[in-house]
Amino acid sequence: MDLKAYIMRAIEIVKLNGDAAKEAADDQQGFVPGLLVVAVGGLAGAIGGVFFHGSFAAIVTGPILAVVVSFIVVGIVHGLSLLFGGKGDFMSLYRAMSLAHIVSWARIIPFIGGLAGLWMLPMTVIILERVHELERGKAIAVVAILVGIALLFMFLLMGAIMALVGGALWMSR
């Protein structure tokens, strides 16, 4: 299958087509196109960030970081889905979720890309239903736990930054 066909399949996944997600999961050749989709999403986010933050280094690190984070997130989703009785394997889940990551290409437009990224939540539910054969309620529970983990991590990171800034201000008196 050529790259255009993978992009068309990714668009079908974005449209919540469970059959397309299952086809992506079963496609043994879909790993590299999926990595490419994720890396381009990281590049799009980096380019969007250059206009907002001015960091050109992100153009190099963005695609690499996106791929690394995608493996971690899919690993967490896979582990959680197994706890809820999921039957799929990691690579099948990765192939489907990496194509779904095409929504991250919208990150080239600051703020709009972040909103588009929220669409990963319902896509992940559909993918878990088809790839890991989870019931909808269990798939939603996996996604809800993932969101909870992400929020906890964000709050812990913000707390650490605030503690560092507060300590620095206190030390400067």
C-alpha positions as a Markdown table, in Angstrom:
| # | Residue | x | y | z |
|---|---|---|---|---|
| 1 | Met | 0.0 | 0.0 | 0.0 |
| 2 | Asp | 1.3 | 3.5 | -0.8 |
| 3 | Leu | 1.5 | 6.5 | 1.6 |
| 4 | Lys | -1.6 | 8.1 | 0.1 |
| 5 | Ala | -3.6 | 5.0 | 1.0 |
| 6 | Tyr | -2.4 | 5.1 | 4.5 |
| 7 | Ile | -3.3 | 8.8 | 4.8 |
| 8 | Met | -6.8 | 7.9 | 3.5 |
| 9 | Arg | -7.1 | 5.2 | 6.1 |
| 10 | Ala | -6.0 | 7.6 | 8.7 |
| 11 | Ile | -8.7 | 10.0 | 7.7 |
| 12 | Glu | -11.2 | 7.2 | 7.9 |
| 13 | Ile | -10.0 | 6.6 | 11.5 |
| 14 | Val | -10.5 | 10.3 | 12.3 |
| 15 | Lys | -14.1 | 9.9 | 11.0 |
| 16 | Leu | -14.4 | 7.2 | 13.7 |
| 17 | Asn | -14.6 | 4.3 | 11.2 |
| 18 | Gly | -13.9 | 1.3 | 13.4 |
| 19 | Asp | -13.3 | -0.9 | 10.3 |
| 20 | Ala | -10.5 | 1.3 | 9.2 |
| 21 | Ala | -8.9 | 1.1 | 12.7 |
| 22 | Lys | -9.1 | -2.7 | 12.6 |
| 23 | Glu | -7.6 | -2.8 | 9.1 |
| 24 | Ala | -4.7 | -0.5 | 10.3 |
| 25 | Ala | -4.2 | -2.8 | 13.3 |
| 26 | Asp | -4.0 | -5.9 | 11.1 |
| 27 | Asp | -1.7 | -4.4 | 8.5 |
| 28 | Gln | 1.8 | -5.7 | 9.2 |
| 29 | Gln | 3.3 | -3.1 | 6.8 |
| 30 | Gly | 1.6 | -0.2 | 8.6 |
| 31 | Phe | 4.2 | 0.4 | 11.3 |
| 32 | Val | 6.5 | 2.7 | 9.2 |
| 33 | Pro | 3.7 | 4.8 | 7.7 |
| 34 | Gly | 2.3 | 5.2 | 11.3 |
| 35 | Leu | 5.7 | 6.4 | 12.5 |
| 36 | Leu | 5.8 | 8.8 | 9.7 |
| 37 | Val | 2.4 | 10.2 | 10.6 |
| 38 | Val | 3.5 | 10.6 | 14.2 |
| 39 | Ala | 6.8 | 12.3 | 13.3 |
| 40 | Val | 5.0 | 14.7 | 10.9 |
| 41 | Gly | 2.6 | 15.6 | 13.7 |
| 42 | Gly | 5.6 | 16.4 | 15.9 |
| 43 | Leu | 7.1 | 18.5 | 13.1 |
| 44 | Ala | 3.8 | 20.3 | 12.7 |
| 45 | Gly | 3.6 | 21.1 | 16.4 |
| 46 | Ala | 7.2 | 22.3 | 16.3 |
| 47 | Ile | 6.5 | 24.6 | 13.3 |
| 48 | Gly | 3.4 | 25.9 | 15.1 |
| 49 | Gly | 5.5 | 26.5 | 18.2 |
| 50 | Val | 8.2 | 28.4 | 16.3 |
| 51 | Phe | 5.7 | 31.1 | 15.4 |
| 52 | Phe | 4.4 | 31.1 | 19.0 |
| 53 | His | 7.5 | 30.5 | 21.1 |
| 54 | Gly | 10.4 | 31.1 | 18.6 |
| 55 | Ser | 12.2 | 27.8 | 19.3 |
| 56 | Phe | 13.8 | 26.5 | 16.2 |
| 57 | Ala | 15.4 | 23.6 | 18.0 |
| 58 | Ala | 12.0 | 22.1 | 18.3 |
| 59 | Ile | 11.9 | 21.5 | 14.6 |
| 60 | Val | 14.6 | 18.8 | 15.1 |
| 61 | Thr | 13.4 | 17.5 | 18.5 |
| 62 | Gly | 9.6 | 17.7 | 17.9 |
| 63 | Pro | 9.4 | 14.7 | 15.6 |
| 64 | Ile | 11.7 | 12.6 | 17.7 |
| 65 | Leu | 9.9 | 13.5 | 20.9 |
| 66 | Ala | 6.5 | 12.8 | 19.3 |
| 67 | Val | 7.6 | 9.3 | 18.3 |
| 68 | Val | 9.0 | 8.5 | 21.8 |
| 69 | Val | 5.9 | 9.8 | 23.6 |
| 70 | Ser | 3.7 | 7.9 | 21.2 |
| 71 | Phe | 5.3 | 4.6 | 22.2 |
| 72 | Ile | 4.9 | 5.5 | 25.9 |
| 73 | Val | 1.3 | 6.6 | 25.6 |
| 74 | Val | 0.3 | 3.6 | 23.5 |
| 75 | Gly | 2.1 | 1.4 | 26.0 |
| 76 | Ile | 0.1 | 2.8 | 28.9 |
| 77 | Val | -3.2 | 2.5 | 26.9 |
| 78 | His | -2.3 | -1.1 | 26.0 |
| 79 | Gly | -1.5 | -2.0 | 29.6 |
| 80 | Leu | -4.7 | -0.4 | 30.9 |
| 81 | Ser | -6.8 | -2.1 | 28.2 |
| 82 | Leu | -5.3 | -5.5 | 29.2 |
| 83 | Leu | -6.3 | -4.8 | 32.8 |
| 84 | Phe | -9.9 | -4.3 | 31.5 |
| 85 | Gly | -9.8 | -7.6 | 29.5 |
| 86 | Gly | -8.5 | -6.3 | 26.2 |
| 87 | Lys | -7.3 | -9.0 | 23.8 |
| 88 | Gly | -5.1 | -7.1 | 21.3 |
| 89 | Asp | -1.3 | -6.8 | 21.1 |
| 90 | Phe | 0.8 | -3.7 | 21.4 |
| 91 | Met | 1.9 | -3.4 | 17.8 |
| 92 | Ser | -1.6 | -3.7 | 16.5 |
| 93 | Leu | -2.8 | -1.0 | 18.8 |
| 94 | Tyr | 0.3 | 1.1 | 17.8 |
| 95 | Arg | -0.4 | 0.8 | 14.1 |
| 96 | Ala | -4.0 | 2.0 | 14.5 |
| 97 | Met | -3.3 | 4.8 | 17.0 |
| 98 | Ser | -0.3 | 6.1 | 15.1 |
| 99 | Leu | -2.5 | 6.6 | 12.0 |
| 100 | Ala | -5.1 | 8.3 | 14.2 |
| 101 | His | -2.3 | 10.7 | 15.2 |
| 102 | Ile | -2.9 | 12.4 | 11.9 |
| 103 | Val | -5.0 | 14.9 | 13.8 |
| 104 | Ser | -1.8 | 16.2 | 15.3 |
| 105 | Trp | -0.9 | 17.7 | 11.9 |
| 106 | Ala | -3.4 | 20.5 | 12.9 |
| 107 | Arg | -0.9 | 21.5 | 15.6 |
| 108 | Ile | 0.8 | 23.6 | 12.9 |
| 109 | Ile | -1.9 | 26.1 | 13.8 |
| 110 | Pro | -1.5 | 27.1 | 17.5 |
| 111 | Phe | -4.5 | 26.6 | 19.7 |
| 112 | Ile | -6.6 | 25.0 | 16.8 |
| 113 | Gly | -4.2 | 22.0 | 16.9 |
| 114 | Gly | -4.7 | 21.5 | 20.6 |
| 115 | Leu | -8.4 | 21.5 | 20.1 |
| 116 | Ala | -8.1 | 19.0 | 17.3 |
| 117 | Gly | -6.0 | 16.8 | 19.5 |
| 118 | Leu | -9.0 | 16.4 | 21.8 |
| 119 | Trp | -10.5 | 14.3 | 19.0 |
| 120 | Met | -7.9 | 11.6 | 20.0 |
| 121 | Leu | -10.2 | 10.7 | 22.9 |
| 122 | Pro | -13.2 | 9.4 | 21.0 |
| 123 | Met | -10.8 | 7.9 | 18.4 |
| 124 | Thr | -9.0 | 6.0 | 21.1 |
| 125 | Val | -12.3 | 4.6 | 22.4 |
| 126 | Ile | -13.2 | 3.3 | 18.9 |
| 127 | Ile | -9.8 | 1.9 | 18.4 |
| 128 | Leu | -9.9 | 0.1 | 21.7 |
| 129 | Glu | -13.3 | -1.4 | 20.8 |
| 130 | Arg | -12.1 | -2.7 | 17.5 |
| 131 | Val | -8.4 | -3.6 | 18.2 |
| 132 | His | -8.6 | -4.8 | 21.8 |
| 133 | Glu | -12.3 | -5.9 | 21.6 |
| 134 | Leu | -13.3 | -3.9 | 24.6 |
| 135 | Glu | -16.9 | -3.1 | 25.4 |
| 136 | Arg | -17.6 | 0.7 | 25.0 |
| 137 | Gly | -17.8 | 1.3 | 28.7 |
| 138 | Lys | -14.5 | -0.4 | 29.4 |
| 139 | Ala | -12.9 | 1.5 | 26.5 |
| 140 | Ile | -14.2 | 4.8 | 27.9 |
| 141 | Ala | -12.9 | 3.8 | 31.3 |
| 142 | Val | -9.4 | 3.2 | 29.8 |
| 143 | Val | -9.5 | 6.6 | 28.2 |
| 144 | Ala | -10.8 | 8.3 | 31.3 |
| 145 | Ile | -7.9 | 6.8 | 33.4 |
| 146 | Leu | -5.4 | 7.9 | 30.8 |
| 147 | Val | -6.8 | 11.5 | 31.0 |
| 148 | Gly | -6.6 | 11.3 | 34.8 |
| 149 | Ile | -3.0 | 10.2 | 34.6 |
| 150 | Ala | -2.2 | 13.0 | 32.2 |
| 151 | Leu | -3.9 | 15.6 | 34.4 |
| 152 | Leu | -2.1 | 14.3 | 37.5 |
| 153 | Phe | 1.3 | 14.5 | 35.6 |
| 154 | Met | 0.5 | 18.0 | 34.5 |
| 155 | Phe | -0.4 | 19.2 | 38.0 |
| 156 | Leu | 2.7 | 17.6 | 39.5 |
| 157 | Leu | 4.8 | 19.3 | 36.9 |
| 158 | Met | 3.2 | 22.6 | 37.5 |
| 159 | Gly | 3.6 | 22.2 | 41.2 |
| 160 | Ala | 7.3 | 21.4 | 40.8 |
| 161 | Ile | 7.8 | 24.5 | 38.6 |
| 162 | Met | 6.0 | 26.7 | 41.1 |
| 163 | Ala | 8.1 | 25.3 | 43.9 |
| 164 | Leu | 11.3 | 26.0 | 42.0 |
| 165 | Val | 10.2 | 29.5 | 41.1 |
| 166 | Gly | 9.1 | 30.1 | 44.7 |
| 167 | Gly | 12.3 | 28.8 | 46.1 |
| 168 | Ala | 14.3 | 31.0 | 43.7 |
| 169 | Leu | 12.3 | 34.1 | 44.7 |
| 170 | Trp | 12.8 | 33.3 | 48.4 |
| 171 | Met | 16.5 | 32.8 | 47.9 |
| 172 | Ser | 16.8 | 36.1 | 46.1 |
| 173 | Arg | 15.6 | 38.1 | 49.1 |
